[in-house]
């Protein structure tokens, strides 16, 4: 289905009385820009961010749900972040999950359910890697290695770019000299 309004769509679902909704939207846009996703491609994406306590497994900081749509690039994403994490950890996890958005929307990462075995198979940069989390472990998955490598760089760049802005929502502990 094509959207009439061609613009990056980001929706954030937060616990009540949260003050950072716009900052998550700004962070996603910033991370996608840093990952060199063109405005044209961004305008085809629909990203939903949910901050939740109960839907993630223990010790899971976040996840990015990818559609099982074979060789077609994914355009709809649901990112879930743990409400139990600090704001800084949520941003770091959001950066990590945005790397997966980049990987999927550029078709570098594909997740498909095969009708022959009804298992979720994964393809990375055109190469079949087998059944997800059986044939390739989470720690050794090339898409996870790349996301872990980039998450700190993205968050540092985000804080650096927003340190001097007026009305910034960045925590004062992450600003030079604790400035507000």
KOLLUMNU-616073 format. One record per atom (N, C-alpha, C, O): residue in one letter; atom name; residue number from 0; x, y, z. Coordinates in nm, 3 decimals. Example, Ala and Ser with C-alpha at 12.3 -4.5 7.8 and 13.67 -1.06 7.14 Angstrom:
<sites>
> A/N/0/1.319/-0.569/0.780
> A/CA/0/1.230/-0.450/0.780
> A/C/0/1.320/-0.330/0.780
> A/O/0/1.424/-0.332/0.846
> S/N/1/1.285/-0.225/0.708
> S/CA/1/1.367/-0.106/0.714
> S/C/1/1.290/0.003/0.787
> S/O/1/1.341/0.114/0.804
</sites>
This chain:
<sites>
> X/N/0/0.083/-0.117/0.000
> X/CA/0/0.000/0.000/0.000
> X/C/0/0.089/0.125/0.000
> X/O/0/0.180/0.137/0.082
> X/N/1/0.063/0.217/-0.091
> X/CA/1/0.140/0.340/-0.099
> X/C/1/0.074/0.447/-0.015
> X/O/1/-0.048/0.463/-0.014
> X/N/2/0.158/0.522/0.056
> X/CA/2/0.107/0.632/0.135
> X/C/2/0.097/0.756/0.048
> X/O/2/0.181/0.777/-0.039
> X/N/3/-0.005/0.836/0.072
> X/CA/3/-0.022/0.960/-0.003
> X/C/3/0.083/1.062/0.036
> X/O/3/0.143/1.126/-0.050
> X/N/4/0.107/1.076/0.167
> X/CA/4/0.203/1.171/0.217
> X/C/4/0.339/1.102/0.225
> X/O/4/0.363/1.024/0.318
> X/N/5/0.427/1.128/0.132
> X/CA/5/0.557/1.063/0.126
> X/C/5/0.653/1.131/0.222
> X/O/5/0.727/1.222/0.182
> X/N/6/0.653/1.088/0.346
> X/CA/6/0.743/1.143/0.445
> X/C/6/0.770/1.034/0.548
> X/O/6/0.682/0.955/0.580
> X/N/7/0.893/1.032/0.599
> X/CA/7/0.928/0.936/0.702
> X/C/7/0.826/0.942/0.814
> X/O/7/0.799/1.049/0.869
> X/N/8/0.769/0.827/0.846
> X/CA/8/0.668/0.822/0.951
> X/C/8/0.727/0.751/1.072
> X/O/8/0.764/0.634/1.066
> X/N/9/0.737/0.825/1.183
> X/CA/9/0.786/0.770/1.308
> X/C/9/0.679/0.793/1.413
> X/O/9/0.635/0.905/1.433
> X/N/10/0.638/0.686/1.479
> X/CA/10/0.544/0.702/1.590
> X/C/10/0.608/0.641/1.714
> X/O/10/0.672/0.536/1.708
> X/N/11/0.588/0.710/1.826
> X/CA/11/0.648/0.667/1.952
> X/C/11/0.538/0.641/2.052
> X/O/11/0.451/0.725/2.074
> X/N/12/0.541/0.523/2.112
> X/CA/12/0.445/0.487/2.216
> X/C/12/0.522/0.472/2.346
> X/O/12/0.602/0.379/2.362
> X/N/13/0.497/0.564/2.439
> X/CA/13/0.572/0.569/2.564
> X/C/13/0.481/0.546/2.683
> X/O/13/0.359/0.559/2.674
> X/N/14/0.542/0.512/2.797
> X/CA/14/0.463/0.508/2.920
> X/C/14/0.407/0.647/2.949
> X/O/14/0.458/0.747/2.898
> X/N/15/0.304/0.654/3.029
> X/CA/15/0.244/0.784/3.062
> X/C/15/0.344/0.878/3.123
> X/O/15/0.441/0.837/3.187
> X/N/16/0.320/1.006/3.102
> X/CA/16/0.398/1.115/3.159
> X/C/16/0.543/1.114/3.115
> X/O/16/0.631/1.156/3.190
> X/N/17/0.569/1.068/2.995
> X/CA/17/0.706/1.069/2.945
> X/C/17/0.732/1.202/2.875
> X/O/17/0.643/1.259/2.812
> X/N/18/0.855/1.251/2.886
> X/CA/18/0.891/1.382/2.833
> X/C/18/0.981/1.375/2.711
> X/O/18/1.022/1.480/2.661
> X/N/19/1.013/1.256/2.662
> X/CA/19/1.116/1.246/2.560
> X/C/19/1.068/1.201/2.423
> X/O/19/1.151/1.163/2.340
> X/N/20/0.940/1.203/2.396
> X/CA/20/0.889/1.150/2.269
> X/C/20/0.957/1.214/2.149
> X/O/20/1.004/1.143/2.059
> X/N/21/0.964/1.346/2.145
> X/CA/21/1.026/1.412/2.030
> X/C/21/1.173/1.379/2.018
> X/O/21/1.227/1.376/1.907
> X/N/22/1.239/1.356/2.130
> X/CA/22/1.381/1.324/2.125
> X/C/22/1.404/1.188/2.060
> X/O/22/1.504/1.171/1.989
> X/N/23/1.316/1.091/2.081
> X/CA/23/1.329/0.962/2.013
> X/C/23/1.309/0.980/1.863
> X/O/23/1.382/0.920/1.783
> X/N/24/1.214/1.060/1.824
> X/CA/24/1.191/1.086/1.682
> X/C/24/1.313/1.154/1.620
> X/O/24/1.358/1.117/1.511
> X/N/25/1.367/1.254/1.691
> X/CA/25/1.488/1.322/1.643
> X/C/25/1.604/1.223/1.631
> X/O/25/1.680/1.228/1.535
> X/N/26/1.616/1.135/1.729
> X/CA/26/1.726/1.038/1.729
> X/C/26/1.715/0.943/1.610
> X/O/26/1.815/0.915/1.543
> X/N/27/1.595/0.892/1.583
> X/CA/27/1.577/0.801/1.470
> X/C/27/1.615/0.871/1.340
> X/O/27/1.690/0.816/1.259
> X/N/28/1.566/0.991/1.319
> X/CA/28/1.598/1.067/1.198
> X/C/28/1.750/1.089/1.188
> X/O/28/1.808/1.073/1.081
> X/N/29/1.811/1.125/1.299
> X/CA/29/1.955/1.148/1.301
> X/C/29/2.031/1.019/1.266
> X/O/29/2.122/1.021/1.183
> X/N/30/1.993/0.908/1.331
> X/CA/30/2.062/0.781/1.306
> X/C/30/2.049/0.738/1.160
> X/O/30/2.146/0.692/1.100
> X/N/31/1.930/0.754/1.103
> X/CA/31/1.910/0.716/0.962
> X/C/31/1.995/0.803/0.870
> X/O/31/2.052/0.754/0.772
> X/N/32/2.003/0.931/0.902
> X/CA/32/2.089/1.021/0.823
> X/C/32/2.235/0.979/0.834
> X/O/32/2.306/0.975/0.734
> X/N/33/2.279/0.949/0.956
> X/CA/33/2.418/0.907/0.978
> X/C/33/2.450/0.775/0.907
> X/O/33/2.564/0.752/0.867
> X/N/34/2.350/0.691/0.890
> X/CA/34/2.367/0.563/0.821
> X/C/34/2.353/0.580/0.669
> X/O/34/2.347/0.482/0.595
> X/N/35/2.347/0.705/0.625
> X/CA/35/2.341/0.740/0.482
> X/C/35/2.218/0.683/0.411
> X/O/35/2.226/0.642/0.296
> X/N/36/2.107/0.680/0.482
> X/CA/36/1.981/0.644/0.418
> X/C/36/1.925/0.772/0.358
> X/O/36/1.898/0.868/0.430
> X/N/37/1.907/0.774/0.230
> X/CA/37/1.862/0.895/0.161
> X/C/37/1.725/0.939/0.210
> X/O/37/1.646/0.857/0.258
> X/N/38/1.697/1.067/0.196
> X/CA/38/1.566/1.120/0.232
> X/C/38/1.458/1.048/0.151
> X/O/38/1.350/1.019/0.202
> X/N/39/1.488/1.021/0.026
> X/CA/39/1.391/0.952/-0.060
> X/C/39/1.355/0.815/-0.004
> X/O/39/1.238/0.778/-0.001
> X/N/40/1.455/0.739/0.040
> X/CA/40/1.428/0.608/0.100
> X/C/40/1.362/0.623/0.236
> X/O/40/1.268/0.549/0.269
> X/N/41/1.409/0.718/0.316
> X/CA/41/1.347/0.741/0.448
> X/C/41/1.198/0.770/0.435
> X/O/41/1.118/0.728/0.519
> X/N/42/1.162/0.842/0.331
> X/CA/42/1.021/0.880/0.314
> X/C/42/0.931/0.762/0.280
> X/O/42/0.809/0.777/0.276
> X/N/43/0.988/0.646/0.256
> X/CA/43/0.907/0.526/0.232
> X/C/43/0.894/0.441/0.358
> X/O/43/0.823/0.340/0.357
> X/N/44/0.961/0.480/0.466
> X/CA/44/0.966/0.399/0.587
> X/C/44/0.858/0.437/0.687
> X/O/44/0.816/0.552/0.697
> X/N/45/0.814/0.336/0.761
> X/CA/45/0.720/0.353/0.870
> X/C/45/0.781/0.285/0.992
> X/O/45/0.794/0.163/0.995
> X/N/46/0.821/0.364/1.092
> X/CA/46/0.889/0.310/1.209
> X/C/46/0.806/0.339/1.334
> X/O/46/0.775/0.455/1.363
> X/N/47/0.772/0.235/1.406
> X/CA/47/0.699/0.249/1.532
> X/C/47/0.794/0.211/1.644
> X/O/47/0.860/0.107/1.640
> X/N/48/0.801/0.298/1.745
> X/CA/48/0.887/0.274/1.860
> X/C/48/0.798/0.256/1.982
> X/O/48/0.713/0.340/2.012
> X/N/49/0.818/0.145/2.051
> X/CA/49/0.742/0.115/2.172
> X/C/49/0.839/0.101/2.289
> X/O/49/0.937/0.027/2.281
> X/N/50/0.809/0.172/2.398
> X/CA/50/0.888/0.158/2.520
> X/C/50/0.801/0.077/2.616
> X/O/50/0.694/0.123/2.658
> X/N/51/0.846/-0.043/2.650
> X/CA/51/0.763/-0.135/2.727
> X/C/51/0.844/-0.208/2.833
> X/O/51/0.964/-0.229/2.818
> X/N/52/0.776/-0.247/2.940
> X/CA/52/0.838/-0.326/3.045
> X/C/52/0.819/-0.475/3.024
> X/O/52/0.910/-0.553/3.053
> X/N/53/0.707/-0.516/2.975
> X/CA/53/0.669/-0.656/2.984
> X/C/53/0.685/-0.739/2.856
> X/O/53/0.682/-0.862/2.865
> X/N/54/0.701/-0.680/2.741
> X/CA/54/0.701/-0.759/2.618
> X/C/54/0.837/-0.818/2.581
> X/O/54/0.844/-0.911/2.500
> X/N/55/0.943/-0.767/2.639
> X/CA/55/1.076/-0.819/2.607
> X/C/55/1.117/-0.926/2.707
> X/O/55/1.077/-0.923/2.824
> X/N/56/1.196/-1.022/2.660
> X/CA/56/1.248/-1.126/2.748
> X/C/56/1.349/-1.065/2.845
> X/O/56/1.401/-0.956/2.822
> X/N/57/1.374/-1.136/2.953
> X/CA/57/1.469/-1.090/3.053
> X/C/57/1.606/-1.068/2.987
> X/O/57/1.648/-1.147/2.902
> X/N/58/1.673/-0.962/3.026
> X/CA/58/1.806/-0.925/2.974
> X/C/58/1.806/-0.882/2.828
> X/O/58/1.913/-0.871/2.768
> X/N/59/1.690/-0.858/2.768
> X/CA/59/1.682/-0.807/2.632
> X/C/59/1.653/-0.657/2.642
> X/O/59/1.554/-0.616/2.703
> X/N/60/1.739/-0.576/2.581
> X/CA/60/1.726/-0.431/2.589
> X/C/60/1.634/-0.375/2.482
> X/O/60/1.578/-0.267/2.497
> X/N/61/1.617/-0.450/2.371
> X/CA/61/1.531/-0.404/2.264
> X/C/61/1.531/-0.501/2.149
> X/O/61/1.611/-0.595/2.145
> X/N/62/1.441/-0.478/2.054
> X/CA/62/1.441/-0.557/1.932
> X/C/62/1.377/-0.478/1.820
> X/O/62/1.307/-0.379/1.842
> X/N/63/1.404/-0.524/1.699
> X/CA/63/1.347/-0.464/1.579
> X/C/63/1.278/-0.576/1.503
> X/O/63/1.344/-0.668/1.454
> X/N/64/1.148/-0.569/1.492
> X/CA/64/1.073/-0.672/1.418
> X/C/64/1.080/-0.642/1.270
> X/O/64/1.047/-0.533/1.224
> X/N/65/1.124/-0.742/1.195
> X/CA/65/1.132/-0.732/1.051
> X/C/65/1.022/-0.817/0.990
> X/O/65/0.992/-0.925/1.040
> X/N/66/0.963/-0.767/0.883
> X/CA/66/0.863/-0.845/0.812
> X/C/66/0.930/-0.960/0.739
> X/O/66/1.040/-0.946/0.687
> X/N/67/0.862/-1.073/0.736
> X/CA/67/0.909/-1.187/0.656
> X/C/67/0.855/-1.168/0.515
> X/O/67/0.748/-1.219/0.482
> X/N/68/0.930/-1.097/0.431
> X/CA/68/0.878/-1.070/0.298
> X/C/68/0.978/-1.105/0.187
> X/O/68/0.985/-1.038/0.084
> X/N/69/1.054/-1.211/0.211
> X/CA/69/1.139/-1.263/0.106
> X/C/69/1.240/-1.163/0.055
> X/O/69/1.309/-1.098/0.133
> X/N/70/1.248/-1.151/-0.076
> X/CA/70/1.350/-1.065/-0.135
> X/C/70/1.306/-0.920/-0.146
> X/O/70/1.383/-0.835/-0.190
> X/N/71/1.183/-0.890/-0.108
> X/CA/71/1.138/-0.751/-0.109
> X/C/71/1.198/-0.676/0.008
> X/O/71/1.210/-0.733/0.117
> X/N/72/1.235/-0.552/-0.011
> X/CA/72/1.290/-0.476/0.100
> X/C/72/1.179/-0.441/0.198
> X/O/72/1.065/-0.417/0.159
> X/N/73/1.215/-0.438/0.323
> X/CA/73/1.120/-0.410/0.431
> X/C/73/1.105/-0.259/0.447
> X/O/73/1.204/-0.186/0.442
> X/N/74/0.983/-0.213/0.466
> X/CA/74/0.956/-0.070/0.483
> X/C/74/0.889/-0.039/0.617
> X/O/74/0.891/0.076/0.662
> X/N/75/0.831/-0.141/0.682
> X/CA/75/0.761/-0.121/0.809
> X/C/75/0.840/-0.188/0.921
> X/O/75/0.877/-0.305/0.912
> X/N/76/0.865/-0.112/1.027
> X/CA/76/0.945/-0.161/1.138
> X/C/76/0.878/-0.129/1.271
> X/O/76/0.815/-0.025/1.287
> X/N/77/0.893/-0.221/1.364
> X/CA/77/0.849/-0.197/1.502
> X/C/77/0.969/-0.221/1.591
> X/O/77/1.021/-0.332/1.601
> X/N/78/1.013/-0.114/1.657
> X/CA/78/1.126/-0.121/1.749
> X/C/78/1.070/-0.115/1.890
> X/O/78/0.995/-0.023/1.923
> X/N/79/1.108/-0.211/1.972
> X/CA/79/1.066/-0.214/2.111
> X/C/79/1.189/-0.195/2.199
> X/O/79/1.290/-0.263/2.182
> X/N/80/1.179/-0.101/2.292
> X/CA/80/1.288/-0.072/2.386
> X/C/80/1.240/-0.102/2.527
> X/O/80/1.122/-0.087/2.558
> X/N/81/1.332/-0.144/2.612
> X/CA/81/1.299/-0.176/2.751
> X/C/81/1.279/-0.048/2.831
> X/O/81/1.364/0.040/2.831
> X/N/82/1.166/-0.040/2.899
> X/CA/82/1.137/0.074/2.986
> X/C/82/1.224/0.072/3.111
> X/O/82/1.240/0.175/3.177
> X/N/83/1.279/-0.043/3.143
> X/CA/83/1.363/-0.055/3.262
> X/C/83/1.503/0.000/3.241
> X/O/83/1.579/0.015/3.337
> X/N/84/1.540/0.029/3.118
> X/CA/84/1.674/0.081/3.087
> X/C/84/1.679/0.232/3.108
> X/O/84/1.576/0.300/3.104
> X/N/85/1.800/0.282/3.130
> X/CA/85/1.818/0.426/3.140
> X/C/85/1.792/0.491/3.004
> X/O/85/1.791/0.423/2.902
> X/N/86/1.770/0.621/3.006
> X/CA/86/1.748/0.693/2.881
> X/C/86/1.867/0.676/2.787
> X/O/86/1.848/0.654/2.667
> X/N/87/1.988/0.685/2.840
> X/CA/87/2.108/0.669/2.758
> X/C/87/2.113/0.529/2.697
> X/O/87/2.144/0.515/2.579
> X/N/88/2.083/0.426/2.776
> X/CA/88/2.084/0.289/2.724
> X/C/88/1.975/0.271/2.619
> X/O/88/1.995/0.200/2.521
> X/N/89/1.859/0.335/2.639
> X/CA/89/1.753/0.327/2.537
> X/C/89/1.799/0.389/2.406
> X/O/89/1.772/0.334/2.299
> X/N/90/1.870/0.503/2.412
> X/CA/90/1.921/0.564/2.290
> X/C/90/2.024/0.475/2.222
> X/O/90/2.026/0.464/2.099
> X/N/91/2.109/0.412/2.301
> X/CA/91/2.209/0.322/2.245
> X/C/91/2.141/0.203/2.178
> X/O/91/2.181/0.161/2.070
> X/N/92/2.040/0.149/2.243
> X/CA/92/1.965/0.038/2.185
> X/C/92/1.890/0.083/2.060
> X/O/92/1.884/0.010/1.962
> X/N/93/1.833/0.204/2.064
> X/CA/93/1.763/0.257/1.947
> X/C/93/1.860/0.271/1.830
> X/O/93/1.823/0.241/1.716
> X/N/94/1.982/0.317/1.856
> X/CA/94/2.083/0.328/1.749
> X/C/94/2.113/0.190/1.692
> X/O/94/2.122/0.173/1.570
> X/N/95/2.127/0.091/1.779
> X/CA/95/2.154/-0.047/1.737
> X/C/95/2.041/-0.097/1.646
> X/O/95/2.066/-0.155/1.540
> X/N/96/1.918/-0.074/1.688
> X/CA/96/1.802/-0.122/1.610
> X/C/96/1.788/-0.044/1.480
> X/O/96/1.741/-0.099/1.380
> X/N/97/1.827/0.083/1.478
> X/CA/97/1.823/0.161/1.353
> X/C/97/1.924/0.107/1.251
> X/O/97/1.902/0.119/1.131
> X/N/98/2.032/0.048/1.299
> X/CA/98/2.125/-0.018/1.206
> X/C/98/2.053/-0.134/1.137
> X/O/98/2.071/-0.156/1.018
> X/N/99/1.971/-0.207/1.213
> X/CA/99/1.893/-0.316/1.152
> X/C/99/1.791/-0.262/1.052
> X/O/99/1.764/-0.325/0.950
> X/N/100/1.734/-0.146/1.081
> X/CA/100/1.643/-0.082/0.985
> X/C/100/1.718/-0.056/0.854
> X/O/100/1.668/-0.087/0.746
> X/N/101/1.838/0.000/0.865
> X/CA/101/1.919/0.027/0.746
> X/C/101/1.949/-0.102/0.670
> X/O/101/1.937/-0.107/0.547
> X/N/102/1.987/-0.206/0.743
> X/CA/102/2.021/-0.333/0.680
> X/C/102/1.902/-0.392/0.604
> X/O/102/1.917/-0.444/0.494
> X/N/103/1.784/-0.384/0.665
> X/CA/103/1.665/-0.444/0.604
> X/C/103/1.609/-0.360/0.489
> X/O/103/1.569/-0.415/0.387
> X/N/104/1.605/-0.229/0.506
> X/CA/104/1.545/-0.147/0.399
> X/C/104/1.633/-0.143/0.276
> X/O/104/1.586/-0.110/0.167
> X/N/105/1.760/-0.175/0.291
> X/CA/105/1.851/-0.184/0.176
> X/C/105/1.867/-0.328/0.128
> X/O/105/1.948/-0.356/0.041
> X/N/106/1.789/-0.418/0.187
> X/CA/106/1.788/-0.559/0.147
> X/C/106/1.917/-0.632/0.180
> X/O/106/1.943/-0.739/0.125
> X/N/107/1.998/-0.577/0.267
> X/CA/107/2.119/-0.647/0.308
> X/C/107/2.084/-0.761/0.404
> X/O/107/2.151/-0.864/0.406
> X/N/108/1.980/-0.741/0.483
> X/CA/108/1.932/-0.841/0.578
> X/C/108/1.790/-0.880/0.538
> X/O/108/1.701/-0.794/0.531
> X/N/109/1.770/-1.007/0.512
> X/CA/109/1.637/-1.057/0.475
> X/C/109/1.600/-1.174/0.565
> X/O/109/1.682/-1.262/0.591
> X/N/110/1.478/-1.172/0.612
> X/CA/110/1.425/-1.279/0.696
> X/C/110/1.303/-1.335/0.626
> X/O/110/1.211/-1.262/0.588
> X/N/111/1.303/-1.470/0.609
> X/CA/111/1.194/-1.533/0.535
> X/C/111/1.155/-1.665/0.601
> X/O/111/1.241/-1.736/0.654
> X/N/112/1.028/-1.697/0.598
> X/CA/112/0.982/-1.828/0.643
> X/C/112/0.969/-1.916/0.520
> X/O/112/0.894/-1.885/0.428
> X/N/113/1.044/-2.026/0.519
> X/CA/113/1.039/-2.118/0.406
> X/C/113/0.920/-2.210/0.420
> X/O/113/0.894/-2.265/0.527
> X/N/114/0.847/-2.227/0.311
> X/CA/114/0.731/-2.316/0.314
> X/C/114/0.773/-2.462/0.326
> X/O/114/0.696/-2.545/0.374
> X/N/115/0.895/-2.495/0.283
> X/CA/115/0.939/-2.635/0.287
> X/C/115/0.960/-2.686/0.429
> X/O/115/0.938/-2.804/0.455
> X/N/116/1.003/-2.599/0.522
> X/CA/116/1.026/-2.645/0.658
> X/C/116/0.959/-2.557/0.764
> X/O/116/0.969/-2.584/0.883
> X/N/117/0.891/-2.453/0.719
> X/CA/117/0.821/-2.361/0.808
> X/C/117/0.914/-2.300/0.914
> X/O/117/0.872/-2.270/1.025
> X/N/118/1.040/-2.282/0.877
> X/CA/118/1.140/-2.222/0.965
> X/C/118/1.176/-2.083/0.915
> X/O/118/1.165/-2.054/0.796
> X/N/119/1.219/-1.997/1.007
> X/CA/119/1.263/-1.863/0.970
> X/C/119/1.409/-1.868/0.927
> X/O/119/1.497/-1.898/1.007
> X/N/120/1.433/-1.838/0.800
> X/CA/120/1.567/-1.839/0.742
> X/C/120/1.614/-1.696/0.724
> X/O/120/1.534/-1.603/0.710
> X/N/121/1.745/-1.681/0.725
> X/CA/121/1.802/-1.548/0.712
> X/C/121/1.903/-1.546/0.598
> X/O/121/1.976/-1.642/0.574
> X/N/122/1.904/-1.433/0.528
> X/CA/122/1.999/-1.409/0.419
> X/C/122/2.069/-1.278/0.451
> X/O/122/2.005/-1.177/0.482
> X/N/123/2.202/-1.281/0.444
> X/CA/123/2.283/-1.162/0.470
> X/C/123/2.362/-1.128/0.346
> X/O/123/2.442/-1.209/0.298
> X/N/124/2.340/-1.009/0.294
> X/CA/124/2.409/-0.959/0.175
> X/C/124/2.409/-1.061/0.062
> X/O/124/2.510/-1.085/-0.003
> X/N/125/2.291/-1.122/0.040
> X/CA/125/2.271/-1.214/-0.071
> X/C/125/2.312/-1.358/-0.044
> X/O/125/2.294/-1.443/-0.131
> X/N/126/2.365/-1.386/0.074
> X/CA/126/2.411/-1.522/0.105
> X/C/126/2.319/-1.587/0.208
> X/O/126/2.294/-1.530/0.315
> X/N/127/2.268/-1.707/0.175
> X/CA/127/2.185/-1.781/0.269
> X/C/127/2.269/-1.825/0.387
> X/O/127/2.375/-1.886/0.370
> X/N/128/2.222/-1.795/0.509
> X/CA/128/2.295/-1.835/0.629
> X/C/128/2.224/-1.943/0.708
> X/O/128/2.278/-1.993/0.807
> X/N/129/2.104/-1.981/0.667
> X/CA/129/2.033/-2.089/0.735
> X/C/129/1.922/-2.039/0.826
> X/O/129/1.873/-1.927/0.813
> X/N/130/1.884/-2.126/0.919
> X/CA/130/1.774/-2.097/1.011
> X/C/130/1.822/-1.998/1.116
> X/O/130/1.927/-2.016/1.178
> X/N/131/1.743/-1.895/1.135
> X/CA/131/1.776/-1.789/1.229
> X/C/131/1.788/-1.844/1.371
> X/O/131/1.700/-1.916/1.418
> X/N/132/1.896/-1.811/1.438
> X/CA/132/1.930/-1.849/1.575
> X/C/132/1.956/-1.999/1.595
> X/O/132/1.975/-2.044/1.708
> X/N/133/1.956/-2.075/1.487
> X/CA/133/1.996/-2.215/1.497
> X/C/133/2.128/-2.235/1.424
> X/O/133/2.224/-2.287/1.481
> X/N/134/2.134/-2.193/1.298
> X/CA/134/2.255/-2.210/1.216
> X/C/134/2.354/-2.095/1.236
> X/O/134/2.472/-2.110/1.207
> X/N/135/2.307/-1.984/1.284
> X/CA/135/2.393/-1.870/1.312
> X/C/135/2.350/-1.813/1.447
> X/O/135/2.234/-1.778/1.467
> X/N/136/2.447/-1.803/1.540
> X/CA/136/2.414/-1.756/1.674
> X/C/136/2.398/-1.603/1.674
> X/O/136/2.447/-1.534/1.584
> X/N/137/2.330/-1.554/1.774
> X/CA/137/2.308/-1.410/1.787
> X/C/137/2.442/-1.336/1.791
> X/O/137/2.460/-1.237/1.721
> X/N/138/2.535/-1.385/1.873
> X/CA/138/2.663/-1.318/1.891
> X/C/138/2.746/-1.316/1.763
> X/O/138/2.819/-1.220/1.737
> X/N/139/2.735/-1.422/1.682
> X/CA/139/2.816/-1.434/1.561
> X/C/139/2.749/-1.382/1.435
> X/O/139/2.810/-1.380/1.328
> X/N/140/2.624/-1.342/1.445
> X/CA/140/2.551/-1.296/1.327
> X/C/140/2.616/-1.167/1.274
> X/O/140/2.636/-1.073/1.351
> X/N/141/2.649/-1.163/1.146
> X/CA/141/2.719/-1.045/1.092
> X/C/141/2.639/-0.915/1.107
> X/O/141/2.698/-0.808/1.123
> X/N/142/2.506/-0.923/1.101
> X/CA/142/2.424/-0.803/1.116
> X/C/142/2.429/-0.752/1.259
> X/O/142/2.420/-0.631/1.282
> X/N/143/2.443/-0.842/1.357
> X/CA/143/2.454/-0.800/1.496
> X/C/143/2.593/-0.743/1.525
> X/O/143/2.606/-0.645/1.599
> X/N/144/2.695/-0.803/1.468
> X/CA/144/2.832/-0.752/1.484
> X/C/144/2.839/-0.609/1.431
> X/O/144/2.897/-0.521/1.494
> X/N/145/2.780/-0.587/1.313
> X/CA/145/2.780/-0.453/1.254
> X/C/145/2.703/-0.355/1.342
> X/O/145/2.748/-0.242/1.363
> X/N/146/2.587/-0.395/1.394
> X/CA/146/2.505/-0.306/1.477
> X/C/146/2.578/-0.272/1.607
> X/O/146/2.575/-0.157/1.650
> X/N/147/2.642/-0.370/1.669
> X/CA/147/2.717/-0.343/1.792
> X/C/147/2.834/-0.248/1.765
> X/O/147/2.866/-0.162/1.847
> X/N/148/2.896/-0.264/1.649
> X/CA/148/3.010/-0.180/1.612
> X/C/148/2.967/-0.034/1.593
> X/O/148/3.042/0.058/1.629
> X/N/149/2.849/-0.012/1.539
> X/CA/149/2.804/0.124/1.505
> X/C/149/2.725/0.195/1.615
> X/O/149/2.718/0.318/1.614
> X/N/150/2.667/0.123/1.711
> X/CA/150/2.576/0.186/1.807
> X/C/150/2.643/0.296/1.888
> X/O/150/2.585/0.404/1.903
> X/N/151/2.763/0.273/1.941
> X/CA/151/2.831/0.376/2.022
> X/C/151/2.866/0.498/1.938
> X/O/151/2.849/0.611/1.982
> X/N/152/2.914/0.475/1.817
> X/CA/152/2.950/0.585/1.727
> X/C/152/2.826/0.671/1.697
> X/O/152/2.835/0.794/1.697
> X/N/153/2.713/0.608/1.673
> X/CA/153/2.590/0.682/1.643
> X/C/153/2.544/0.765/1.762
> X/O/153/2.506/0.881/1.746
> X/N/154/2.546/0.706/1.882
> X/CA/154/2.501/0.778/2.001
> X/C/154/2.595/0.894/2.031
> X/O/154/2.549/1.004/2.065
> X/N/155/2.725/0.872/2.020
> X/CA/155/2.820/0.983/2.042
> X/C/155/2.795/1.097/1.944
> X/O/155/2.796/1.214/1.982
> X/N/156/2.773/1.062/1.818
> X/CA/156/2.747/1.166/1.717
> X/C/156/2.616/1.240/1.748
> X/O/156/2.608/1.361/1.731
> X/N/157/2.515/1.166/1.795
> X/CA/157/2.387/1.228/1.830
> X/C/157/2.405/1.328/1.944
> X/O/157/2.358/1.441/1.935
> X/N/158/2.473/1.287/2.049
> X/CA/158/2.496/1.378/2.162
> X/C/158/2.582/1.497/2.121
> X/O/158/2.555/1.609/2.164
> X/N/159/2.682/1.474/2.041
> X/CA/159/2.768/1.583/1.996
> X/C/159/2.688/1.685/1.918
> X/O/159/2.705/1.805/1.937
> X/N/160/2.601/1.638/1.829
> X/CA/160/2.524/1.731/1.745
> X/C/160/2.418/1.806/1.825
> X/O/160/2.380/1.917/1.787
> X/N/161/2.371/1.747/1.933
> X/CA/161/2.265/1.812/2.012
> X/C/161/2.316/1.882/2.137
> X/O/161/2.236/1.942/2.208
> X/N/162/2.444/1.876/2.165
> X/CA/162/2.498/1.940/2.285
> X/C/162/2.480/2.091/2.285
> X/O/162/2.465/2.151/2.391
> X/N/163/2.483/2.151/2.169
> X/CA/163/2.477/2.297/2.162
> X/C/163/2.340/2.350/2.122
> X/O/163/2.326/2.470/2.099
> X/N/164/2.241/2.264/2.113
> X/CA/164/2.110/2.313/2.069
> X/C/164/2.030/2.367/2.187
> X/O/164/2.044/2.320/2.300
> X/N/165/1.948/2.464/2.159
> X/CA/165/1.861/2.522/2.260
> X/C/165/1.747/2.425/2.292
> X/O/165/1.693/2.362/2.201
> X/N/166/1.711/2.414/2.416
> X/CA/166/1.598/2.329/2.454
> X/C/166/1.627/2.181/2.438
> X/O/166/1.535/2.100/2.428
> X/N/167/1.755/2.145/2.434
> X/CA/167/1.793/2.006/2.415
> X/C/167/1.747/1.921/2.532
> X/O/167/1.752/1.964/2.647
> X/N/168/1.701/1.801/2.502
> X/CA/168/1.655/1.710/2.605
> X/C/168/1.763/1.612/2.649
> X/O/168/1.735/1.521/2.727
> X/N/169/1.886/1.630/2.602
> X/CA/169/1.993/1.539/2.640
> X/C/169/2.019/1.551/2.790
> X/O/169/2.018/1.662/2.844
> X/N/170/2.041/1.440/2.857
> X/CA/170/2.072/1.446/3.001
> X/C/170/2.196/1.530/3.026
> X/O/170/2.293/1.521/2.950
> X/N/171/2.194/1.610/3.131
> X/CA/171/2.307/1.698/3.159
> X/C/171/2.435/1.621/3.186
> X/O/171/2.544/1.673/3.163
> X/N/172/2.424/1.498/3.232
> X/CA/172/2.544/1.419/3.259
> X/C/172/2.620/1.385/3.133
> X/O/172/2.736/1.342/3.140
> X/N/173/2.558/1.403/3.015
> X/CA/173/2.626/1.370/2.890
> X/C/173/2.670/1.496/2.816
> X/O/173/2.711/1.488/2.701
> X/N/174/2.662/1.612/2.882
> X/CA/174/2.705/1.737/2.820
> X/C/174/2.837/1.778/2.880
> X/O/174/2.867/1.743/2.994
> X/N/175/2.917/1.853/2.807
> X/CA/175/3.044/1.899/2.864
> X/C/175/3.020/1.984/2.987
> X/O/175/2.932/2.070/2.987
> X/N/176/3.097/1.960/3.092
> X/CA/176/3.088/2.035/3.217
> X/C/176/2.949/2.031/3.279
> X/O/176/2.918/2.118/3.362
> X/N/177/2.866/1.936/3.244
> X/CA/177/2.733/1.923/3.302
> X/C/177/2.640/2.037/3.266
> X/O/177/2.542/2.061/3.336
> X/N/178/2.669/2.111/3.155
> X/CA/178/2.585/2.224/3.115
> X/C/178/2.445/2.178/3.080
> X/O/178/2.425/2.065/3.038
> X/N/179/2.349/2.265/3.098
> X/CA/179/2.210/2.236/3.062
> X/C/179/2.168/2.316/2.946
> X/O/179/2.054/2.305/2.901
</sites>
